Amino acid sequence: MDSLVFSNMLHRPARTFVSILGIAVGVLLIVFTVGLANGTIREQAKRDANVGAEIFFRPSGSIGMSGAESFILPVSVVFDILQVEGVQTAVAIGQNSVNAVDSNSGKRLIDGVSFEEYSMISGLRIVEGRAFQANTDEVIIDTAWQNQQALKIGHLIPVYDRNFTVVGTYEPAGGARLKIPLSTMQSQLGSEGKSSSILISIKPGFTVDQVGQNLQETFPNNQIVRTKDLEELYMAGFPALNVFLNVFIGIAAVISALVILLTMYTTVTERTRQIGIMKSLGMSNGKIAWTITQEALMISFFGIILGILLTVVLRIALGSVTTLNVELSPLVILLTLVVGLIGGAVGGLYPAMRAARLDAVEALSYE
């Protein structure tokens, strides 16, 4: 039976390959789109969490770190936060989104920080060049982004309505990839003495929950976010995206099923005489239907495997030229495999039933 299935597939190799390729493209779209969306969100969450702080202190109603929020937190609140039991360090930062022609989204997030204070809490260190000076149009960038953009010390980067000079590169990566003086960002936005959030580290012997509760009691109108919860919060913060991805998976599955349906329908039509011969030799209707279904499942399976391999290749290629992250989730791959095989089975169902219902005498006389 297996040899019959493979011989049928190889009878028209070009058509079989095109069918496999059609399914592979659908799988590529599913796995790559879902992986790119989830990978981008998770990567941003991990970067935002990798700043050496256990708690983000933010204005009430803030969502994510898009850089769109106004600077409404007075920097002076840092001194009040330091008085809260369990707080060891508090550092004010600003985050703002600027136009970027070389960005896929057309926007780029930048951090405004006081270098000495920020480096103490985040562990940031200069790898090449030097730190920026306050109230200047200078910028430092992380090494990964430097390599991706092929930038060097002294290069100019457009930020706001003018060029900023790259004066240093830093590690480890955390927060936005570009960091400028907080004083420069405040002046640009007309928010002198204000910030978008406060980074808080806790003293040894205290837990994040304890300090978070103390902060909430002292500042009931502000948002207290644990950095370890950022990934979960970011993933749950885009319900429309999740709906879109589910719809996208469904549409791709329907397209795959239609590809299989068309392929197997034409296959059954071409093999009408062959099916008549199998019936005359005593093959049951169930076995004939199962043979057609097996072929549909095999084409679906090879298409899914090829789609996953294409996704891996595209992921590697994308990672070599950009900092975008495509997440290859085992759950998504398993879901794609199941949905693809179900689509293949459904697509092959009607052709299989049609083959099983063919009259042996009429099939043998078919030309």
C-alpha positions as CSV (number, residue, x, y, z in Angstrom):
1,M,0.0,0.0,0.0
2,D,2.8,2.4,0.9
3,S,4.6,1.7,-2.4
4,L,1.3,2.4,-4.3
5,V,0.9,5.7,-2.5
6,F,4.5,6.9,-3.3
7,S,4.2,5.7,-6.9
8,N,1.1,7.7,-7.3
9,M,2.8,10.8,-5.9
10,L,5.8,10.3,-8.2
11,H,3.5,9.7,-11.3
12,R,3.2,13.5,-11.6
13,P,6.2,14.8,-9.8
14,A,5.9,18.4,-10.9
15,R,2.3,18.6,-9.7
16,T,3.1,16.9,-6.5
17,F,6.0,19.3,-5.8
18,V,3.8,22.4,-6.6
19,S,1.2,21.1,-4.2
20,I,3.8,20.5,-1.5
21,L,5.2,24.0,-2.1
22,G,1.8,25.6,-1.9
23,I,1.2,24.0,1.5
24,A,4.8,24.9,2.6
25,V,4.1,28.6,1.8
26,G,1.0,28.5,3.9
27,V,2.9,26.9,6.8
28,L,5.7,29.5,6.3
29,L,3.2,32.3,6.6
30,I,1.7,30.8,9.8
31,V,4.9,29.9,11.6
32,F,6.8,33.0,10.5
33,T,4.1,35.6,11.2
34,V,3.2,34.1,14.6
35,G,6.9,33.7,15.4
36,L,7.8,37.2,14.4
37,A,4.9,38.8,16.4
38,N,5.6,36.8,19.5
39,G,9.3,37.0,19.2
40,T,9.3,40.8,18.8
41,I,7.0,41.2,21.9
42,R,9.0,38.8,24.0
43,E,12.4,40.3,23.0
44,Q,11.2,43.8,23.9
45,A,9.8,42.5,27.2
46,K,13.1,40.8,28.0
47,R,15.1,43.9,27.1
48,D,12.9,46.1,29.3
49,A,13.3,43.6,32.2
50,N,17.1,43.5,31.8
51,V,17.8,46.8,33.4
52,G,18.9,45.6,36.9
53,A,15.6,46.7,38.6
54,E,13.0,44.6,40.2
55,I,10.2,47.1,40.0
56,F,9.0,49.7,37.5
57,F,7.3,52.7,39.1
58,R,5.0,54.3,36.5
59,P,2.0,56.6,36.2
60,S,-1.4,55.0,36.5
61,G,-2.8,53.7,33.2
62,S,0.6,53.2,31.5
63,I,0.7,50.4,29.0
64,G,3.9,48.7,27.9
65,M,6.9,50.9,27.0
66,S,5.9,52.2,23.7
67,G,7.4,55.7,24.3
68,A,4.1,57.4,23.6
69,E,3.3,58.3,27.3
70,S,3.7,61.9,28.5
71,F,6.4,62.7,31.0
72,I,4.3,63.3,34.1
73,L,6.4,61.8,36.9
74,P,8.5,64.4,38.7
75,V,12.1,63.3,39.0
76,S,11.9,64.6,42.6
77,V,9.6,61.7,43.5
78,V,12.8,59.5,43.5
79,F,13.7,61.0,46.9
80,D,10.3,60.0,48.3
81,I,10.6,56.5,46.9
82,L,14.0,56.1,48.6
83,Q,12.3,56.6,51.9
84,V,10.0,53.5,51.4
85,E,11.1,50.5,53.4
86,G,13.0,48.0,51.3
87,V,14.0,50.3,48.5
88,Q,17.7,50.4,47.8
89,T,18.0,52.4,44.6
90,A,15.6,54.5,42.5
91,V,16.5,56.0,39.1
92,A,14.3,58.2,36.9
93,I,14.3,57.5,33.2
94,G,12.5,58.7,30.1
95,Q,11.4,56.7,27.1
96,N,10.2,58.3,23.9
97,S,9.4,57.0,20.4
98,V,11.0,58.9,17.4
99,N,10.7,58.6,13.7
100,A,13.2,56.2,12.0
101,V,13.3,55.6,8.3
102,D,15.5,52.5,8.7
103,S,13.1,50.9,11.2
104,N,10.5,48.3,10.1
105,S,7.8,50.1,12.0
106,G,8.9,53.6,11.1
107,K,9.5,54.3,14.8
108,R,12.3,53.7,17.2
109,L,12.3,53.7,21.0
110,I,15.0,55.6,22.8
111,D,15.9,56.0,26.5
112,G,16.8,59.2,28.2
113,V,19.0,58.5,31.2
114,S,21.4,60.0,33.6
115,F,24.4,57.8,32.8
116,E,26.0,57.5,36.2
117,E,22.8,56.7,38.0
118,Y,21.5,54.4,35.3
119,S,24.7,52.4,35.1
120,M,24.8,51.8,38.8
121,I,21.4,50.1,38.8
122,S,21.6,48.4,35.4
123,G,25.3,47.4,35.3
124,L,25.7,49.1,32.0
125,R,29.3,49.6,30.9
126,I,31.0,51.3,28.0
127,V,32.6,48.9,25.6
128,E,34.0,51.4,23.1
129,G,34.2,55.2,23.2
130,R,32.8,57.1,26.2
131,A,29.6,58.0,27.9
132,F,27.6,60.9,26.7
133,Q,27.6,64.3,28.5
134,A,24.5,65.9,29.9
135,N,22.6,68.4,27.8
136,T,24.4,67.4,24.6
137,D,23.3,65.8,21.3
138,E,25.2,62.6,22.0
139,V,24.1,59.0,22.0
140,I,25.4,55.6,23.0
141,I,24.2,52.4,21.3
142,D,24.3,48.7,22.3
143,T,26.8,46.5,20.5
144,A,24.3,44.3,18.8
145,W,22.6,47.2,17.1
146,Q,26.0,48.7,16.2
147,N,27.0,45.5,14.4
148,Q,23.6,45.3,12.6
149,Q,23.8,48.9,11.5
150,A,27.6,48.9,10.8
151,L,28.0,52.0,12.9
152,K,31.2,53.4,14.3
153,I,32.1,56.0,16.9
154,G,31.5,59.4,15.4
155,H,28.7,58.4,13.1
156,L,25.6,60.5,13.1
157,I,22.1,59.2,13.9
158,P,18.9,61.3,13.2
159,V,17.0,61.7,16.5
160,Y,14.1,64.2,16.7
161,D,14.8,66.9,14.2
162,R,18.6,66.8,14.2
163,N,21.6,64.5,14.2
164,F,23.1,62.9,17.4
165,T,26.7,61.8,17.5
166,V,27.6,58.2,18.5
167,V,30.1,58.6,21.2
168,G,30.1,55.1,22.7
169,T,28.8,51.5,22.7
170,Y,27.5,49.6,25.7
171,E,26.7,46.2,27.1
172,P,24.6,44.5,28.4
173,A,21.6,45.1,26.1
174,G,18.6,46.4,28.1
175,G,15.8,48.8,27.5
176,A,16.0,50.8,24.2
177,R,19.0,50.3,22.0
178,L,19.7,54.0,21.8
179,K,20.3,56.1,25.0
180,I,20.7,59.8,25.1
181,P,21.0,62.2,28.1
182,L,17.7,62.5,30.1
183,S,18.2,66.3,30.3
184,T,18.3,66.5,26.5
185,M,15.1,64.5,26.1
186,Q,13.4,66.5,28.8
187,S,14.4,69.8,27.0
188,Q,13.2,68.4,23.6
189,L,9.8,67.4,25.0
190,G,9.4,70.5,27.2
191,S,9.3,68.2,30.3
192,E,12.1,69.6,32.4
193,G,12.2,67.9,35.8
194,K,9.8,65.1,34.6
195,S,10.3,61.4,33.7
196,S,8.2,58.6,32.3
197,S,9.1,55.9,34.9
198,I,11.3,55.1,37.8
199,L,13.5,52.0,38.1
200,I,13.6,50.5,41.6
201,S,16.0,47.9,43.0
202,I,15.3,46.4,46.4
203,K,17.4,45.8,49.5
204,P,18.7,42.3,50.4
205,G,16.3,40.6,52.8
206,F,13.2,42.0,51.2
207,T,11.0,40.4,48.5
208,V,9.6,42.2,45.5
209,D,6.1,41.6,46.7
210,Q,6.9,43.2,50.1
211,V,8.5,46.3,48.6
212,G,5.8,46.5,45.9
213,Q,3.1,46.5,48.6
214,N,4.9,49.2,50.5
215,L,5.1,51.3,47.4
216,Q,1.5,50.8,46.6
217,E,0.4,51.9,50.0
218,T,2.6,55.0,49.9
219,F,1.8,55.8,46.2
220,P,-1.8,54.4,45.7
221,N,-2.3,56.4,42.4
222,N,0.7,55.0,40.6
223,Q,1.4,51.7,38.8
224,I,3.8,49.2,40.4
225,V,5.1,46.6,37.9
226,R,7.4,43.7,38.7
227,T,10.0,43.4,35.9
228,K,9.6,39.6,35.9
229,D,6.0,40.0,34.9
230,L,6.7,42.2,31.9
231,E,6.7,39.3,29.3
232,E,3.4,38.0,30.5
233,L,1.9,41.5,30.6
234,Y,3.2,42.4,27.1
235,M,1.8,39.2,25.6
236,A,-1.6,39.7,27.2
237,G,-1.6,43.4,26.2
238,F,-2.3,42.8,22.5
239,P,-5.7,41.0,22.4
240,A,-6.3,42.2,18.8
241,L,-3.0,40.7,17.7
242,N,-4.0,37.3,19.2
243,V,-7.3,37.4,17.3
244,F,-5.6,38.3,14.1
245,L,-3.1,35.4,14.5
246,N,-5.9,32.9,15.1
247,V,-7.8,34.1,12.1
248,F,-4.6,34.0,10.0
249,I,-4.0,30.4,11.0
250,G,-7.6,29.5,10.1
251,I,-7.3,31.1,6.7
252,A,-4.0,29.4,5.9
253,A,-5.5,26.0,6.9
254,V,-8.4,26.6,4.6
255,I,-6.1,27.4,1.7
256,S,-4.0,24.3,2.4
257,A,-7.2,22.2,2.4
258,L,-8.2,23.7,-1.0
259,V,-4.8,23.0,-2.4
260,I,-5.1,19.4,-1.4
261,L,-8.7,19.2,-2.7
262,L,-7.8,20.5,-6.1
263,T,-4.7,18.2,-6.3
264,M,-6.5,15.0,-5.2
265,Y,-9.6,15.8,-7.3
266,T,-7.5,16.0,-10.5
267,T,-5.6,12.9,-9.4
268,V,-8.8,10.8,-9.0
269,T,-10.0,12.0,-12.4
270,E,-6.7,11.0,-14.1
271,R,-6.7,7.7,-12.4
272,T,-10.3,6.6,-13.1
273,R,-9.2,3.6,-15.2
274,Q,-6.5,2.7,-12.6
275,I,-9.2,2.7,-9.9
276,G,-11.4,0.5,-12.1
277,I,-8.5,-2.0,-12.4
278,M,-8.0,-2.0,-8.6
279,K,-11.8,-2.6,-8.0
280,S,-11.8,-5.4,-10.5
281,L,-8.9,-7.0,-8.7
282,G,-11.0,-7.1,-5.5
283,M,-9.8,-3.9,-3.7
284,S,-12.5,-2.7,-1.4
285,N,-14.0,0.8,-1.5
286,G,-12.6,1.5,1.9
287,K,-9.0,0.6,0.8
288,I,-9.3,2.7,-2.3
289,A,-10.5,5.7,-0.3
290,W,-7.8,5.2,2.3
291,T,-5.1,5.1,-0.5
292,I,-6.3,8.5,-1.8
293,T,-6.4,9.9,1.8
294,Q,-2.9,8.6,2.5
295,E,-1.6,10.4,-0.5
296,A,-3.3,13.6,0.6
297,L,-1.8,13.3,4.1
298,M,1.6,12.5,2.8
299,I,1.5,15.6,0.6
300,S,0.4,17.7,3.5
301,F,3.1,16.3,5.8
302,F,5.9,17.0,3.3
303,G,4.5,20.5,2.7
304,I,4.5,21.2,6.5
305,I,8.0,19.9,6.9
306,L,9.2,22.0,4.0
307,G,7.4,25.1,5.4
308,I,9.1,24.7,8.7
309,L,12.5,24.3,7.1
310,L,11.9,27.5,5.0
311,T,10.9,29.3,8.2
312,V,14.2,28.3,9.8
313,V,16.2,29.4,6.8
314,L,14.3,32.8,6.7
315,R,14.8,33.2,10.5
316,I,18.5,32.7,10.1
317,A,18.7,35.1,7.1
318,L,16.6,37.7,8.9
319,G,18.7,37.4,12.1
320,S,21.9,38.0,10.1
321,V,20.8,41.4,8.8
322,T,18.4,42.7,11.4
323,T,17.8,42.5,15.2
324,L,14.4,41.1,14.8
325,N,13.7,37.9,16.6
326,V,11.4,35.1,15.2
327,E,10.3,32.7,17.9
328,L,9.9,29.1,16.8
329,S,7.5,27.9,19.4
330,P,7.1,24.1,19.7
331,L,3.5,24.7,20.5
332,V,2.9,26.7,17.3
333,I,4.8,24.1,15.2
334,L,2.7,21.3,16.7
335,L,-0.5,23.3,16.2
336,T,0.5,23.9,12.6
337,L,1.3,20.2,12.0
338,V,-2.1,19.2,13.4
339,V,-4.1,21.9,11.5
340,G,-2.2,21.1,8.3
341,L,-2.9,17.3,8.5
342,I,-6.5,18.0,9.3
343,G,-6.7,20.3,6.3
344,G,-5.1,17.6,4.2
345,A,-7.5,15.0,5.4
346,V,-10.5,17.3,4.8
347,G,-9.2,18.3,1.3
348,G,-8.7,14.6,0.4
349,L,-12.0,13.5,1.8
350,Y,-14.2,14.3,-1.2
351,P,-11.8,12.9,-3.9
352,A,-11.4,9.8,-1.8
353,M,-15.2,9.3,-1.5
354,R,-15.6,10.0,-5.3
355,A,-12.9,7.3,-6.1
356,A,-14.6,4.8,-3.8
357,R,-18.0,5.4,-5.5
358,L,-16.8,4.9,-9.0
359,D,-18.4,2.0,-10.9
360,A,-15.8,-0.6,-11.8
361,V,-17.2,-1.3,-15.4
362,E,-17.5,2.5,-16.2
363,A,-14.0,3.1,-14.7
364,L,-12.4,0.4,-16.9
365,S,-14.0,1.9,-20.0
366,Y,-12.9,5.4,-19.1
367,E,-10.4,7.0,-21.6
